[in-house]
C-alpha cells in the first residue's frame, strides 16, 4: 500500500465516517491506535515504504470494509471548534466507493 492507496483510504474513510473530507494522516494514525507524539508520522513513512503490515494492515482493511474504528470519532477527530464529531461513524461503504 503506497502513497496512492493510502490517499484513497483517507478519502474512503473520511466519506464513510461522514466527515465530508479525507481523513488526516494524524486521524488515520489515531484510528489505528499508533503511538507517539504524532501518529500521522508513521502513516507518512508507510506512504514511502510500502504501507502498513501486521495488525495495522488488518485493522485498516477491516475499517475500509465497513468495520467501525476501535475508538469513538470524538477521540480520532479532534476539532478546534465547538463542533463535535459524532460519537459513532455513519459507516456506509457502498455510498462512498468510486
N, C-alpha and C positions, 0 to 999 in steps of 0.2 A: 504494500500500500504506500505509494509515493505521494508526492505533493498534490497531484490531481485528484487522487482518490480521497485524500484527507480533506481537501476543499469540498469535494462532493458530499462527504459525510457531514461536514459542518453545515452545509446548506440543507441537507436532508433532515438532520436532527433539529435545526432551527425551525424548519417548516413543521415537522411532526410535533414539536413541543409548543407550537403556536407563538413563536417569538416574532415572526414577521421579518426575520433577518437570519443570516447564517450564525451558527454558534461561534463564539470567540474561542481562540485557542486555549485561553485560561479556563473558560467554561467547560470545554471538552476535557481538559485535564482534571477539573473538579468532578465532572460526571464519572470519570474513570477512577476517581479517588487516588490520583497521583499525588505524591508528596512534594515537599519543597516549598520555597517561598513563592515561586511562580510555576504552577503545574503546567502551564502552557509551553514552557521551555522544552519539556520532554516531547510534547507534540511537535514542536518545531524541529527537533532532532529527528523524529520519525519521518518527517517530510523529506529530509535529505538522506536518511539512512535506511530507507526501505519499509518503514512503518512499524506498528506495534507487533509484539509477539506474546505468546502465552496468554495469561488471564486477561490482559488488557485487550488483546485482539478478539478474544471470545466475547468479552463484555461489549465491545464496540459493535461486533456483528449482531449480537442479540438486540441491542438498542436500535440498530438500523432495521431490524426485522420487526420492531414494534414493542419490545420489552421496555418497561419503564426504567428510568435510571434508578440506582440504589438509594439516592437521596432526593428529598423534595427539590423542586426547581428553585425555591426560595434560597436554598443553600448553594445551588450551582450557578444561578444567575444573580449576580449581586448588582443591584441598581443604586445609583447615587441620588435618585429622586424618591419621592414618597410612593411612587408607583411600585407595587409589589408584583412579583411573578406569581402565577397560580401555584398552589401547593401541589397539584398533580398535573402532569402533562396531558395535553389533549392529543393522544397518540392515534394518528390516522395515517399510517404509512402509504396506503393506497392513494390518498389525496395528494401526496407530495411527490410521488415518483414522476420522473420526467421521461 
